C-alpha cells in the first residue's frame, strides 16, 4: 500500500506543472532592459520606475499570439485605473525590440511599455516556460505586483490570461489602501 501511495504521489508530480515564480515577500530582482512604448524604444529601469510607485511586471509568452494580444488589450483598457493608484504597468517577453515596438502600439495601444526579457531576467524571475522538462524558449505567463520598496506583494502565474489584469489591479488597490490606513 505504501508503494502505491508513493507511486501516486510521483505521478502527480510528473503530470502537474510546478509553479515557477518568485514568492510573495521576496525582493524583486532589479534590472534595466530595452523596452518600447508607443513604438518608441527606451531603456526601462525597474529601480527608477519603483521610485514613482508600485510596478505591475507581467511576463507573457509571445507578442501577437491570441492570448498575449488579448491580455495586452485588457491591460491597456485598465491602464488609467492602474495609474489612478500610482502603478506602472510593464509587459515582458523575450521578443526582439522591433517586435516590441510594434506590439506596444498595436496591442498595448500606446498605454504602457513592453520590455525585453533577457535570459538573465527570465532566470531571476523564474519565468522560463518549461514543458516536459525542457525550456520552450518563451516566458511563462506570470504577473507580479512590486511595491515601492522593491518587495513582491502579489504573484499570479497562470497561462490563461483572463485573470491577470483583475487580480493585479485588486492587489494594487489593496496596496494603496494599506499605505493610506
N, CA, C and O of each residue as an XYZ file, in Angstrom:
724
protein
N       0.824     -1.194      0.000
C       0.000      0.000      0.000
C       0.870      1.262      0.000
O       0.570      2.230     -0.698
N       1.960      1.241      0.796
C       2.855      2.387      0.870
C       3.492      2.649     -0.500
O       3.656      3.805     -0.889
N       3.852      1.589     -1.235
C       4.439      1.724     -2.568
C       3.446      2.358     -3.525
O       3.823      3.198     -4.343
N       2.174      1.964     -3.434
C       1.135      2.525     -4.298
C       0.943      4.018     -4.020
O       0.780      4.810     -4.949
N       0.962      4.395     -2.753
C       0.830      5.805     -2.377
C       2.019      6.609     -2.897
O       1.842      7.710     -3.419
N       3.220      6.072     -2.759
C       4.427      6.738     -3.255
C       4.377      6.896     -4.768
O       4.733      7.947     -5.302
N       3.933      5.843     -5.458
C       3.813      5.891     -6.914
C       2.797      6.945     -7.345
O       3.047      7.684     -8.298
N       1.663      7.026     -6.666
C       0.633      8.023     -6.989
C       1.171      9.440     -6.788
O       0.914     10.329     -7.600
N       1.909      9.641     -5.716
C       2.494     10.962     -5.458
C       3.507     11.329     -6.535
O       3.549     12.477     -6.978
N       4.317     10.377     -6.957
C       5.310     10.631     -8.003
C       4.636     10.960     -9.327
O       5.076     11.863    -10.040
N       3.568     10.233     -9.663
C       2.838     10.521    -10.902
C       2.202     11.897    -10.867
O       2.170     12.592    -11.882
N       1.700     12.296     -9.719
C       1.104     13.628     -9.600
C       2.127     14.710     -9.894
O       1.800     15.720    -10.516
N       3.355     14.510     -9.455
C       4.410     15.484     -9.723
C       4.744     15.550    -11.207
O       5.058     16.624    -11.721
N       4.680     14.423    -11.899
C       5.020     14.388    -13.317
C       3.934     15.032    -14.169
O       4.245     15.710    -15.148
N       2.682     14.837    -13.820
C       1.595     15.319    -14.665
C       1.168     16.750    -14.351
O       0.497     17.377    -15.170
N       1.533     17.273    -13.206
C       1.146     18.635    -12.849
C       2.360     19.547    -12.968
O       3.389     19.280    -12.347
N       2.259     20.632    -13.762
C       3.395     21.521    -13.869
C       3.659     22.234    -12.544
O       2.725     22.626    -11.845
N       4.904     22.395    -12.216
C       5.271     23.111    -10.991
C       5.092     24.601    -11.217
O       5.316     25.107    -12.316
N       4.690     25.289    -10.176
C       4.557     26.736    -10.253
C       5.952     27.346    -10.207
O       6.698     27.141     -9.249
N       6.290     28.085    -11.230
C       7.618     28.678    -11.302
C       7.480     30.186    -11.190
O       7.189     30.864    -12.175
N       7.682     30.695    -10.026
C       7.645     32.136     -9.830
C       8.268     32.452     -8.482
O       8.430     31.576     -7.633
N       8.614     33.719     -8.302
C       9.165     34.156     -7.025
C       8.027     34.295     -6.016
O       6.904     34.622     -6.400
N       8.296     34.054     -4.749
C       7.223     34.126     -3.751
C       6.910     35.559     -3.323
O       7.737     36.462     -3.448
N       5.704     35.735     -2.820
C       5.307     36.997     -2.207
C       6.261     37.268     -1.041
O       6.606     36.359     -0.287
N       6.676     38.513     -0.906
C       7.602     38.903      0.159
C       9.055     38.936     -0.274
O       9.893     39.531      0.404
N       9.365     38.293     -1.412
C      10.745     38.289     -1.911
C      11.119     39.673     -2.436
O      10.257     40.445     -2.858
N      12.382     39.965     -2.402
C      12.894     41.197     -3.003
C      12.918     40.991     -4.520
O      13.482     40.010     -5.007
N      12.319     41.896     -5.248
C      12.288     41.788     -6.708
C      13.669     42.083     -7.281
O      14.274     43.101     -6.943
N      14.171     41.208     -8.139
C      15.468     41.473     -8.774
C      15.380     42.741     -9.637
O      14.465     42.884    -10.447
N      16.322     43.642     -9.458
C      16.317     44.857    -10.269
C      17.009     44.574    -11.601
O      17.857     43.688    -11.701
N      16.634     45.336    -12.606
C      17.203     45.152    -13.938
C      16.942     46.403    -14.766
O      16.108     47.238    -14.415
N      17.661     46.512    -15.853
C      17.411     47.515    -16.882
C      17.442     46.755    -18.204
O      18.261     45.856    -18.392
N      16.547     47.119    -19.116
C      16.459     46.393    -20.383
C      15.884     47.283    -21.475
O      15.331     48.349    -21.204
N      16.026     46.828    -22.701
C      15.404     47.526    -23.828
C      13.898     47.389    -23.709
O      13.383     46.335    -23.335
N      13.201     48.467    -24.032
C      11.745     48.461    -23.974
C      11.203     49.399    -25.042
O      11.955     50.112    -25.707
N       9.886     49.384    -25.191
C       9.227     50.283    -26.137
C       7.876     50.685    -25.583
O       7.184     49.890    -24.947
N       7.518     51.919    -25.833
C       6.186     52.424    -25.510
C       5.776     53.337    -26.654
O       6.538     54.208    -27.073
N       4.572     53.130    -27.151
C       4.063     53.914    -28.276
C       5.020     53.847    -29.474
O       5.172     54.815    -30.220
N       5.648     52.707    -29.636
C       6.550     52.490    -30.760
C       7.939     53.064    -30.602
O       8.786     52.893    -31.478
N       8.182     53.739    -29.504
C       9.487     54.373    -29.286
C      10.327     53.546    -28.315
O       9.886     53.231    -27.210
N      11.543     53.197    -28.742
C      12.408     52.415    -27.851
C      13.004     53.296    -26.745
O      13.243     54.487    -26.944
N      13.233     52.695    -25.596
C      13.889     53.376    -24.482
C      14.456     52.311    -23.554
O      14.221     51.119    -23.752
N      15.179     52.730    -22.572
C      15.767     51.810    -21.593
C      14.870     51.812    -20.358
O      14.750     52.838    -19.688
N      14.242     50.687    -20.048
C      13.422     50.582    -18.852
C      14.312     50.147    -17.699
O      15.088     49.199    -17.821
N      14.191     50.851    -16.578
C      14.962     50.557    -15.375
C      13.974     50.359    -14.230
O      13.293     51.299    -13.822
N      13.898     49.130    -13.712
C      12.925     48.828    -12.657
C      13.139     49.704    -11.426
O      12.170     50.221    -10.869
N      14.373     49.881    -10.994
C      14.642     50.693     -9.794
C      14.121     52.115     -9.972
O      13.557     52.688     -9.040
N      14.301     52.680    -11.142
C      13.820     54.040    -11.416
C      12.288     54.072    -11.409
O      11.690     55.002    -10.868
N      11.658     53.066    -12.005
C      10.190     53.010    -12.041
C       9.613     52.887    -10.636
O       8.577     53.482    -10.340
N      10.270     52.125     -9.772
C       9.772     51.926     -8.408
C       9.822     53.205     -7.577
O       9.072     53.339     -6.610
N      10.687     54.136     -7.935
C      10.741     55.415     -7.220
C       9.437     56.190     -7.391
O       9.091     57.021     -6.551
N       8.712     55.916     -8.482
C       7.448     56.600     -8.769
C       6.257     55.924     -8.104
O       5.223     56.556     -7.890
N       6.400     54.630     -7.772
C       5.284     53.893     -7.177
C       5.380     52.425     -7.520
O       6.393     51.972     -8.053
N       4.319     51.668     -7.213
C       4.353     50.226     -7.479
C       4.431     49.920     -8.972
O       4.027     50.718     -9.817
N       4.964     48.740     -9.265
C       5.093     48.305    -10.658
C       4.378     46.971    -10.818
O       4.565     46.042    -10.032
N       3.552     46.903    -11.863
C       2.947     45.644    -12.280
C       3.836     45.127    -13.399
O       3.846     45.667    -14.505
N       4.577     44.081    -13.095
C       5.518     43.488    -14.041
C       4.906     42.170    -14.488
O       4.852     41.203    -13.728
N       4.441     42.149    -15.745
C       3.801     40.911    -16.188
C       4.572     40.317    -17.355
O       4.923     41.005    -18.313
N       4.823     39.020    -17.245
C       5.525     38.267    -18.275
C       4.490     37.544    -19.124
O       3.542     36.958    -18.601
N       4.678     37.591    -20.431
C       3.776     36.904    -21.356
C       4.626     36.142    -22.370
O       5.745     36.557    -22.672
N       4.107     35.029    -22.903
C       4.936     34.176    -23.757
C       5.410     34.788    -25.078
O       6.605     34.739    -25.369
N       4.525     35.354    -25.873
C       4.933     35.767    -27.223
C       3.998     36.846    -27.752
O       2.779     36.677    -27.749
N       4.573     37.954    -28.206
C       3.787     39.039    -28.787
C       3.006     38.546    -30.001
O       3.465     37.695    -30.763
N       1.842     39.095    -30.149
C       0.948     38.848    -31.283
C       0.335     37.454    -31.325
O      -0.250     37.068    -32.337
N       0.461     36.692    -30.235
C      -0.304     35.456    -30.151
C      -1.654     35.824    -29.535
O      -1.790     36.876    -28.910
N      -2.634     34.968    -29.710
C      -4.010     35.288    -29.316
C      -4.126     35.748    -27.858
O      -4.588     36.858    -27.593
N      -3.710     34.899    -26.918
C      -3.851     35.232    -25.502
C      -3.036     36.441    -25.087
O      -3.488     37.250    -24.277
N      -1.841     36.569    -25.635
C      -0.968     37.696    -25.267
C      -1.512     39.012    -25.790
O      -1.400     40.039    -25.122
N      -2.099     38.993    -26.975
C      -2.712     40.200    -27.531
C      -3.938     40.601    -26.717
O      -4.126     41.780    -26.415
N      -4.776     39.623    -26.362
C      -5.958     39.930    -25.552
C      -5.568     40.440    -24.166
O      -6.208     41.346    -23.632
N      -4.526     39.862    -23.590
C      -4.053     40.325    -22.290
C      -3.541     41.770    -22.382
O      -3.834     42.590    -21.512
N      -2.785     42.074    -23.427
C      -2.280     43.440    -23.619
C      -3.439     44.418    -23.794
O      -3.409     45.517    -23.239
N      -4.462     44.029    -24.564
C      -5.648     44.891    -24.721
C      -6.293     45.159    -23.366
O      -6.664     46.294    -23.069
N      -6.428     44.115    -22.540
C      -7.048     44.266    -21.225
C      -6.226     45.187    -20.322
O      -6.793     46.033    -19.631
N      -4.902     45.036    -20.319
C      -4.062     45.950    -19.534
C      -4.189     47.380    -20.067
O      -4.240     48.328    -19.284
N      -4.241     47.540    -21.386
C      -4.386     48.878    -21.970
C      -5.701     49.521    -21.537
O      -5.733     50.698    -21.178
N      -6.776     48.749    -21.571
C      -8.081     49.280    -21.164
C      -8.095     49.664    -19.689
O      -8.789     50.605    -19.305
N      -7.349     48.960    -18.868
C      -7.323     49.233    -17.426
C      -6.195     50.181    -17.020
O      -6.041     50.469    -15.834
N      -5.415     50.664    -17.963
C      -4.226     51.451    -17.623
C      -4.545     52.718    -16.830
O      -3.779     53.089    -15.941
N      -5.643     53.380    -17.128
C      -5.966     54.598    -16.366
C      -6.337     54.250    -14.925
O      -6.074     55.031    -14.011
N      -6.943     53.088    -14.720
C      -7.272     52.645    -13.356
C      -5.989     52.333    -12.574
O      -5.872     52.698    -11.404
N      -5.042     51.670    -13.210
C      -3.753     51.410    -12.559
C      -3.058     52.733    -12.227
O      -2.513     52.896    -11.136
N      -3.082     53.675    -13.172
C      -2.435     54.976    -12.965
C      -3.065     55.725    -11.787
O      -2.371     56.420    -11.045
N      -4.374     55.581    -11.624
C      -5.088     56.218    -10.510
C      -4.499     55.782     -9.167
O      -4.536     56.540     -8.198
N      -3.965     54.582     -9.109
C      -3.360     54.053     -7.886
C      -1.834     54.169     -7.903
O      -1.152     53.588     -7.059
N      -1.308     54.920     -8.864
C       0.121     55.194     -8.922
C       0.979     54.075     -9.480
O       2.202     54.107     -9.343
N       0.352     53.077    -10.111
C       1.104     51.912    -10.596
C       1.535     52.065    -12.047
O       0.807     52.611    -12.877
N       2.724     51.575    -12.331
C       3.265     51.498    -13.680
C       3.113     50.061    -14.166
O       3.431     49.123    -13.434
N       2.631     49.882    -15.388
C       2.497     48.558    -15.996
C       3.649     48.359    -16.969
O       3.964     49.248    -17.760
N       4.275     47.186    -16.909
C       5.315     46.827    -17.876
C       5.133     45.355    -18.248
O       5.173     44.474    -17.389
N       4.935     45.108    -19.534
C       4.865     43.739    -20.036
C       6.252     43.277    -20.436
O       7.058     44.074    -20.915
N       6.537     42.006    -20.246
C       7.871     41.470    -20.540
C       7.760     40.169    -21.332
O       7.013     39.266    -20.956
N       8.505     40.084    -22.422
C       8.626     38.836    -23.176
C      10.033     38.792    -23.762
O      10.779     39.767    -23.680
N      10.382     37.668    -24.345
C      11.720     37.607    -24.938
C      11.690     37.931    -26.432
O      12.567     37.500    -27.180
N      10.689     38.685    -26.860
C      10.638     39.153    -28.249
C      11.716     40.208    -28.497
O      12.172     40.874    -27.567
N      12.114     40.352    -29.752
C      13.126     41.358    -30.093
C      12.512     42.762    -30.046
O      11.290     42.911    -30.036
N      13.349     43.764    -30.018
C      12.891     45.145    -29.825
C      12.002     45.626    -30.973
O      11.074     46.398    -30.733
N      12.251     45.202    -32.194
C      11.382     45.614    -33.302
C       9.964     45.074    -33.124
O       8.987     45.773    -33.393
N       9.860     43.838    -32.675
C       8.540     43.258    -32.405
C       7.873     43.992    -31.249
O       6.676     44.275    -31.300
N       8.642     44.300    -30.205
C       8.094     45.017    -29.054
C       7.625     46.417    -29.433
O       6.609     46.889    -28.923
N       8.345     47.073    -30.308
C       7.923     48.413    -30.757
C       6.548     48.356    -31.407
O       5.683     49.184    -31.120
N       6.351     47.382    -32.278
C       5.069     47.223    -32.961
C       3.978     46.789    -31.980
O       2.864     47.311    -32.021
N       4.290     45.848    -31.111
C       3.323     45.358    -30.124
C       2.888     46.491    -29.190
O       1.727     46.551    -28.785
N       3.819     47.388    -28.848
C       3.493     48.493    -27.937
C       2.466     49.451    -28.530
O       1.726     50.103    -27.793
N       2.418     49.537    -29.842
C       1.422     50.408    -30.472
C       0.134     49.657    -30.774
O      -0.957     50.140    -30.472
N       0.258     48.481    -31.368
C      -0.930     47.748    -31.803
C      -1.675     47.067    -30.662
O      -2.881     47.266    -30.519
N      -1.005     46.286    -29.863
C      -1.681     45.528    -28.806
C      -1.797     46.334    -27.513
O      -2.829     46.292    -26.842
N      -0.746     47.062    -27.167
C      -0.745     47.834    -25.918
C      -1.379     49.202    -26.100
O      -1.590     49.935    -25.135
N      -1.678     49.535    -27.343
C      -2.399     50.777    -27.685
C      -1.732     52.029    -27.110
O      -2.404     52.975    -26.700
N      -0.391     52.013    -27.091
C       0.415     53.149    -26.631
C       0.229     53.481    -25.148
O       0.638     54.552    -24.700
N      -0.381     52.580    -24.390
C      -0.726     52.870    -22.995
C       0.344     52.471    -21.985
O       0.418     53.067    -20.910
N       1.172     51.483    -22.300
C       2.196     51.031    -21.358
C       3.361     50.430    -22.135
O       3.256     50.126    -23.324
N       4.457     50.272    -21.435
C       5.690     49.764    -22.054
C       5.738     48.244    -22.055
O       5.143     47.576    -21.209
N       6.459     47.729    -23.025
C       6.806     46.313    -23.058
C       8.318     46.223    -23.184
O       8.942     46.967    -23.941
N       8.901     45.283    -22.417
C      10.350     45.188    -22.377
C      10.852     43.823    -22.780
O      10.110     42.842    -22.829
N      12.131     43.795    -23.065
C      12.809     42.572    -23.473
C      13.247     41.782    -22.250
O      14.073     42.237    -21.459
N      12.674     40.584    -22.107
C      13.045     39.691    -21.003
C      14.260     38.889    -21.440
O      14.138     37.861    -22.106
N      15.428     39.374    -21.056
C      16.677     38.687    -21.384
C      16.737     37.364    -20.610
O      15.991     37.179    -19.648
N      17.608     36.457    -21.018
C      17.744     35.199    -20.252
C      18.044     35.443    -18.768
O      17.569     34.696    -17.913
N      18.820     36.472    -18.462
C      19.139     36.788    -17.070
C      17.885     37.208    -16.295
O      17.706     36.806    -15.145
N      17.024     38.006    -16.913
C      15.778     38.445    -16.266
C      14.829     37.258    -16.097
O      14.220     37.087    -15.042
N      14.711     36.445    -17.143
C      13.847     35.262    -17.092
C      14.279     34.356    -15.941
O      13.439     33.855    -15.193
N      15.564     34.150    -15.801
C      16.094     33.315    -14.720
C      15.844     33.962    -13.357
O      15.411     33.291    -12.420
N      16.113     35.251    -13.248
C      15.961     35.957    -11.976
C      14.517     35.916    -11.473
O      14.280     35.821    -10.268
N      13.558     35.986    -12.389
C      12.138     35.975    -12.014
C      11.519     34.582    -12.101
O      10.330     34.409    -11.834
N      12.322     33.596    -12.472
C      11.886     32.195    -12.534
C      10.626     32.045    -13.387
O       9.629     31.473    -12.945
N      10.686     32.567    -14.617
C       9.518     32.545    -15.506
C       9.783     31.832    -16.831
O       9.087     32.079    -17.816
N      10.776     30.956    -16.860
C      11.028     30.175    -18.068
C       9.915     29.140    -18.195
O       9.717     28.336    -17.285
N       9.192     29.149    -19.303
C       8.115     28.177    -19.514
C       8.730     26.835    -19.899
O       9.343     26.693    -20.957
N       8.553     25.866    -19.023
C       9.147     24.536    -19.216
C       8.034     23.530    -19.488
O       7.039     23.474    -18.766
N       8.218     22.744    -20.532
C       7.289     21.653    -20.875
C       8.102     20.375    -21.006
O       9.149     20.363    -21.652
N       7.629     19.314    -20.402
C       8.308     18.021    -20.456
C       9.781     18.135    -20.063
O      10.641     17.466    -20.637
N      10.060     18.991    -19.077
C      11.414     19.143    -18.574
C      12.342     19.987    -19.420
O      13.526     20.102    -19.107
N      11.822     20.587    -20.502
C      12.658     21.396    -21.395
C      12.107     22.811    -21.528
O      10.894     23.024    -21.521
N      13.007     23.759    -21.647
C      12.612     25.138    -21.876
C      11.934     25.254    -23.237
O      12.379     24.655    -24.216
N      10.860     26.028    -23.287
C      10.152     26.252    -24.553
C      10.714     27.447    -25.314
O      10.368     27.674    -26.473
N      11.577     28.204    -24.657
C      12.139     29.390    -25.302
C      11.282     30.629    -25.141
O      11.595     31.677    -25.706
N      10.202     30.524    -24.376
C       9.351     31.686    -24.094
C       9.131     31.763    -22.590
O       9.427     30.820    -21.857
N       8.612     32.890    -22.145
C       8.344     33.052    -20.721
C       6.975     32.485    -20.373
O       6.081     32.398    -21.215
N       6.841     32.107    -19.124
C       5.560     31.707    -18.576
C       4.710     32.977    -18.448
O       5.242     34.086    -18.489
N       3.408     32.819    -18.296
C       2.548     33.979    -18.067
C       2.450     34.167    -16.551
O       1.691     33.476    -15.872
N       3.222     35.103    -16.049
C       3.279     35.369    -14.611
C       3.242     36.872    -14.397
O       3.968     37.628    -15.043
N       2.379     37.290    -13.473
C       2.255     38.710    -13.138
C       2.711     38.946    -11.711
O       2.342     38.216    -10.792
N       3.516     39.978    -11.547
C       3.990     40.388    -10.235
C       3.525     41.809     -9.954
O       3.494     42.645    -10.858
N       3.165     42.085     -8.710
C       2.980     43.454     -8.248
C       4.111     43.684     -7.258
O       4.266     42.954     -6.280
N       4.895     44.717     -7.537
C       6.072     45.035     -6.730
C       5.835     46.387     -6.067
O       5.551     47.374     -6.746
N       5.951     46.432     -4.742
C       5.713     47.706     -4.049
C       6.921     48.624     -4.198
O       7.981     48.222     -4.678
N       6.728     49.846     -3.778
C       7.744     50.885     -3.945
C       9.082     50.524     -3.291
O      10.130     51.000     -3.725
N       9.050     49.692     -2.260
C      10.291     49.291     -1.581
C      11.007     48.167     -2.323
O      12.113     47.779     -1.946
N      10.375     47.637     -3.389
C      11.002     46.578     -4.170
C      10.612     45.176     -3.739
O      11.206     44.201     -4.198
N       9.632     45.061     -2.873
C       9.146     43.750     -2.420
C       7.981     43.288     -3.293
O       7.129     44.084     -3.689
N       7.962     42.000     -3.584
C       6.861     41.410     -4.336
C       5.692     41.233     -3.376
O       5.806     40.531     -2.371
N       4.564     41.874     -3.690
C       3.397     41.807     -2.811
C       2.289     40.929     -3.395
O       1.327     40.594     -2.703
N       2.429     40.561     -4.663
C       1.423     39.704     -5.291
C       2.043     38.958     -6.465
O       2.851     39.515     -7.208
N       1.660     37.692     -6.627
C       2.112     36.869     -7.745
C       0.919     36.087     -8.280
O       0.152     35.503     -7.514
N       0.772     36.081     -9.594
C      -0.245     35.233    -10.228
C       0.405     34.592    -11.449
O       0.819     35.284    -12.379
N       0.489     33.260    -11.436
C       1.093     32.527    -12.538
C       0.060     31.565    -13.103
O      -0.322     30.590    -12.455
N      -0.390     31.855    -14.327
C      -1.414     31.035    -14.977
C      -1.333     31.333    -16.472
O      -1.357     32.497    -16.870
N      -1.238     30.304    -17.294
C      -1.163     30.522    -18.744
C      -2.444     31.120    -19.308
O      -2.418     31.708    -20.389
N      -3.550     30.985    -18.610
C      -4.791     31.638    -19.038
C      -4.680     33.119    -18.663
O      -4.526     33.457    -17.490
N      -4.756     33.974    -19.639
C      -4.542     35.412    -19.432
C      -5.683     36.107    -18.690
O      -5.491     37.205    -18.168
N      -6.845     35.501    -18.633
C      -8.071     36.202    -18.247
C      -8.064     36.885    -16.884
O      -8.660     37.954    -16.752
N      -7.424     36.326    -15.873
C      -7.496     36.906    -14.526
C      -6.342     37.830    -14.166
O      -6.377     38.465    -13.112
N      -5.333     37.921    -14.999
C      -4.132     38.685    -14.631
C      -4.433     40.164    -14.371
O      -3.960     40.721    -13.381
N      -5.197     40.791    -15.230
C      -5.468     42.220    -15.055
C      -6.304     42.453    -13.802
O      -5.962     43.303    -12.981
N      -7.378     41.718    -13.649
C      -8.263     41.900    -12.496
C      -7.509     41.660    -11.183
O      -7.623     42.449    -10.245
N      -6.748     40.580    -11.120
C      -6.056     40.245     -9.880
C      -4.924     41.218     -9.548
O      -4.725     41.558     -8.382
N      -4.187     41.664    -10.553
C      -3.113     42.627    -10.265
C      -3.696     43.985     -9.875
O      -3.142     44.670     -9.014
N      -4.805     44.379    -10.498
C      -5.444     45.644    -10.123
C      -5.961     45.562     -8.688
O      -5.815     46.516     -7.924
N      -6.562     44.434     -8.315
C      -7.003     44.255     -6.924
C      -5.826     44.373     -5.963
O      -5.947     44.998     -4.910
N      -4.699     43.785     -6.314
C      -3.503     43.846     -5.456
C      -2.988     45.281     -5.338
O      -2.568     45.704     -4.261
N      -3.021     46.023     -6.435
C      -2.575     47.425     -6.408
C      -3.514     48.256     -5.526
O      -3.061     49.112     -4.768
N      -4.812     48.002     -5.628
C      -5.786     48.723     -4.793
C      -5.548     48.425     -3.310
O      -5.585     49.332     -2.478
N      -5.304     47.155     -2.984
C      -5.043     46.775     -1.591
C      -3.758     47.416     -1.088
O      -3.670     47.829      0.069
N      -2.778     47.494     -1.950
C      -1.510     48.126     -1.589
C      -1.730     49.602     -1.275
O      -1.187     50.117     -0.297
N      -2.502     50.267     -2.077
C      -2.820     51.683     -1.858
C      -3.596     51.861     -0.555
O      -3.340     52.797      0.202
N      -4.549     50.956     -0.297
C      -5.341     51.032      0.925
C      -4.459     50.853      2.159
O      -4.665     51.520      3.173
N      -3.476     49.952      2.075
C      -2.553     49.733      3.196
C      -1.725     50.973      3.479
O      -1.457     51.303      4.634
N      -1.320     51.658      2.412
C      -0.472     52.846      2.567
C      -1.242     54.011      3.171
O      -0.657     54.845      3.862
N      -2.549     54.079      2.921
C      -3.330     55.214      3.413
C      -3.974     54.952      4.777
O      -4.544     55.860      5.382
N      -3.882     53.707      5.258
C      -4.506     53.440      6.578
C      -3.499     53.476      7.692
O      -3.855     53.274      8.853
